[in-house]
Amino acid sequence: MTVRVVLVDDQTLVRTGFRLVLEETADIEVVGEAADGVQALDVVDRTRPDVVLMDVRMPGLDGIEATRRIRSGPHPARVIILTTFDLDEYVLAGLRAGASGFLLKDALAADLISAVRVVVAGESVVAPSVTRRLIAHYLGSAPATPAAAGRLSVLTGREREVLTLVTRGLSNAEIAAALCLSESTVKTHLGRILAKLDLRDRVQAVILGYECGLVEPTR
């Protein structure tokens, strides 16, 4: 299977760099580019990509609104938010808009390629060292609310444990080791958590975990 990718960034050199990296692989094809959100919507509509690499700060329609429209549109490609800074308030907004994760623009080539493959497989790019810190930074200042915490009442004790470890940024393998479970069992628990809480993916689970106070924010 060839993964079809659209690059969205207002800097031509950035798009060129990403294109060169991605097209070194046999299973990824860059099918379009856009310099702003309006162009992105048009390119996505015409090319129907699997994944969109989306800059946040662009003239006209920004990456957040473009992500929201893509994810709610007729061709809801997976979106990876691109940012220059690892503590950028726009990133969390992008995740809430439906993005599957985010990458720093100076990410290693291998990380970029891996991220594309991960999100097209239906997973999310949640880097424990960066994403967790960002979410904690922007959600941590607000105390957990009873309404948010009350959503967790539908979970079993084990499911709550799994959600807590997901919120801390652990991978399925790390959760399995911590709870003495198989990875397949962890995956099953995670699937049930997402279904019970009406969550789209792992990113939304992490955000909800912080909103519910499962993990204390780090500064």
C-alpha positions as CSV (number, residue, x, y, z in Angstrom):
1,M,0.0,0.0,0.0
2,T,1.3,3.5,-0.9
3,V,0.5,6.2,1.6
4,R,-0.7,9.4,-0.1
5,V,0.5,12.6,1.6
6,V,-0.3,16.3,1.2
7,L,2.2,18.9,2.5
8,V,0.8,22.2,3.9
9,D,3.2,25.0,4.9
10,D,3.6,28.6,3.8
11,Q,7.4,28.1,3.4
12,T,8.4,26.5,0.2
13,L,11.8,25.3,1.6
14,V,10.0,23.4,4.4
15,R,7.7,21.7,1.9
16,T,10.6,20.8,-0.3
17,G,12.5,19.4,2.6
18,F,9.6,17.2,3.7
19,R,9.0,16.1,0.2
20,L,12.6,15.0,-0.3
21,V,12.5,13.0,3.0
22,L,9.2,11.3,2.3
23,E,9.9,10.4,-1.3
24,E,13.0,8.5,-0.3
25,T,10.6,5.8,0.8
26,A,9.0,3.3,-1.5
27,D,5.6,3.3,0.3
28,I,5.0,7.1,0.6
29,E,4.0,9.4,-2.2
30,V,3.5,13.2,-1.9
31,V,0.5,13.9,-4.1
32,G,0.1,17.6,-3.4
33,E,1.3,20.8,-1.7
34,A,-0.4,23.9,-0.3
35,A,0.8,27.2,1.1
36,D,-2.2,28.0,3.2
37,G,-5.4,26.5,4.6
38,V,-7.6,27.5,1.7
39,Q,-5.3,25.8,-0.8
40,A,-5.1,22.8,1.5
41,L,-8.8,22.2,1.4
42,D,-8.8,22.4,-2.4
43,V,-5.8,20.1,-2.7
44,V,-7.2,17.5,-0.3
45,D,-10.5,17.6,-2.1
46,R,-8.7,16.9,-5.5
47,T,-6.1,14.4,-4.4
48,R,-7.9,12.6,-1.5
49,P,-4.7,11.9,0.5
50,D,-4.3,9.5,3.4
51,V,-2.3,11.9,5.5
52,V,-1.9,15.7,5.6
53,L,1.2,17.3,7.2
54,M,-0.3,20.6,8.4
55,D,1.5,23.8,9.5
56,V,-0.3,25.8,12.1
57,R,0.6,29.4,11.4
58,M,-0.3,30.4,7.9
59,P,-1.8,33.5,6.2
60,G,-5.5,33.4,5.6
61,L,-7.1,30.2,6.9
62,D,-4.8,28.8,9.5
63,G,-3.9,25.1,10.1
64,I,-6.3,24.6,13.0
65,E,-9.4,25.6,11.0
66,A,-8.2,23.8,8.0
67,T,-7.7,20.6,10.1
68,R,-11.2,21.0,11.5
69,R,-12.7,21.3,8.0
70,I,-10.7,18.4,6.6
71,R,-11.6,16.1,9.5
72,S,-15.3,16.9,9.2
73,G,-15.4,16.9,5.4
74,P,-16.1,14.3,2.8
75,H,-12.4,13.2,2.7
76,P,-11.3,13.1,6.3
77,A,-7.6,12.5,5.9
78,R,-5.5,12.0,9.0
79,V,-3.7,15.2,10.0
80,I,-0.3,15.7,11.6
81,I,0.2,19.2,13.0
82,L,3.6,20.7,12.3
83,T,5.1,23.2,14.8
84,T,8.4,25.0,15.4
85,F,8.0,25.0,19.2
86,D,7.3,22.1,21.5
87,L,5.2,24.4,23.7
88,D,2.8,26.0,21.3
89,E,-0.8,26.8,22.3
90,Y,-1.9,26.2,18.8
91,V,-0.9,22.5,18.9
92,L,-3.5,21.6,21.5
93,A,-6.2,23.4,19.5
94,G,-5.1,21.4,16.5
95,L,-5.5,18.2,18.4
96,R,-9.0,19.2,19.5
97,A,-9.8,20.0,15.9
98,G,-9.2,16.4,15.0
99,A,-5.5,16.1,14.3
100,S,-3.9,12.7,15.0
101,G,-0.8,14.2,16.6
102,F,2.0,16.6,16.1
103,L,5.6,16.8,15.1
104,L,8.3,19.4,15.5
105,K,9.6,20.8,12.2
106,D,13.1,19.8,13.1
107,A,12.1,16.1,13.7
108,L,14.5,13.5,12.4
109,A,13.7,12.1,9.0
110,A,13.0,8.7,10.5
111,D,10.5,10.2,13.0
112,L,8.7,11.9,10.2
113,I,8.3,8.8,8.1
114,S,7.3,6.8,11.2
115,A,4.7,9.3,12.1
116,V,3.1,9.1,8.7
117,R,2.9,5.3,8.8
118,V,1.6,5.3,12.4
119,V,-1.3,7.7,11.8
120,V,-2.4,6.0,8.5
121,A,-2.6,2.8,10.5
122,G,-5.2,4.4,12.7
123,E,-2.9,5.2,15.7
124,S,-1.9,8.6,17.0
125,V,1.5,10.3,17.4
126,V,1.7,11.0,21.1
127,A,5.3,11.6,22.0
128,P,5.7,11.0,25.8
129,S,8.5,13.6,26.1
130,V,6.7,16.4,24.3
131,T,3.0,15.9,23.8
132,R,2.4,14.9,27.4
133,R,4.3,18.0,28.6
134,L,2.4,20.3,26.2
135,I,-1.0,18.9,27.2
136,A,-0.1,19.2,30.9
137,H,1.0,22.8,30.4
138,Y,-2.2,24.0,28.8
139,L,-4.7,21.9,30.7
140,G,-2.9,21.7,34.0
141,S,-3.8,25.1,35.1
142,A,-7.5,24.2,35.2
143,P,-8.7,21.9,37.9
144,A,-10.4,18.7,37.1
145,T,-14.2,19.2,36.9
146,P,-16.8,16.8,38.3
147,A,-18.5,16.6,34.9
148,A,-15.3,15.5,33.2
149,A,-14.3,13.0,36.0
150,G,-17.8,11.6,36.0
151,R,-17.4,10.3,32.5
152,L,-14.9,7.8,33.9
153,S,-17.6,6.0,36.0
154,V,-18.4,3.7,33.0
155,L,-14.9,2.3,33.1
156,T,-13.8,-0.8,35.0
157,G,-11.0,-0.6,37.5
158,R,-8.5,-2.1,35.0
159,E,-9.7,0.2,32.2
160,R,-9.1,3.2,34.5
161,E,-5.6,1.9,35.2
162,V,-4.9,1.6,31.5
163,L,-6.3,5.1,30.8
164,T,-4.1,6.6,33.5
165,L,-1.0,5.0,32.0
166,V,-2.0,6.2,28.5
167,T,-2.3,9.7,29.9
168,R,1.2,9.4,31.3
169,G,2.4,8.8,27.8
170,L,3.2,5.1,28.0
171,S,3.1,2.9,24.9
172,N,1.0,-0.3,24.8
173,A,4.2,-2.3,25.4
174,E,5.1,-0.3,28.4
175,I,1.5,-0.5,29.8
176,A,1.6,-4.3,29.3
177,A,4.8,-4.5,31.2
178,A,3.6,-2.3,34.0
179,L,0.3,-4.2,34.5
180,C,1.7,-7.7,33.7
181,L,-0.6,-8.0,30.6
182,S,-0.1,-8.9,27.0
183,E,0.0,-6.1,24.5
184,S,-3.1,-7.5,22.8
185,T,-5.0,-7.3,26.1
186,V,-3.9,-3.7,26.5
187,K,-5.1,-3.0,23.0
188,T,-8.4,-4.5,23.8
189,H,-8.8,-2.5,26.9
190,L,-7.9,0.7,25.1
191,G,-10.4,-0.1,22.4
192,R,-13.1,-0.5,25.0
193,I,-12.1,2.8,26.7
194,L,-12.4,4.7,23.5
195,A,-15.8,3.2,22.7
196,K,-17.2,3.8,26.2
197,L,-16.0,7.4,26.4
198,D,-16.8,8.2,22.8
199,L,-13.2,9.1,22.0
200,R,-11.7,9.2,18.5
201,D,-8.2,8.1,19.4
202,R,-5.3,8.0,21.9
203,V,-4.8,11.8,21.7
204,Q,-8.3,12.5,22.9
205,A,-7.8,9.9,25.6
206,V,-4.7,11.7,26.9
207,I,-6.5,15.0,26.9
208,L,-9.5,13.6,28.8
209,G,-7.1,12.0,31.3
210,Y,-5.7,15.4,32.1
211,E,-9.1,17.0,32.2
212,C,-10.2,14.4,34.7
213,G,-7.2,14.7,36.9
214,L,-5.8,11.2,36.4
215,V,-2.3,12.6,36.1
216,E,-0.9,15.7,37.9
217,P,0.6,18.1,35.3
218,T,4.3,18.5,35.2
219,R,6.0,21.9,34.8
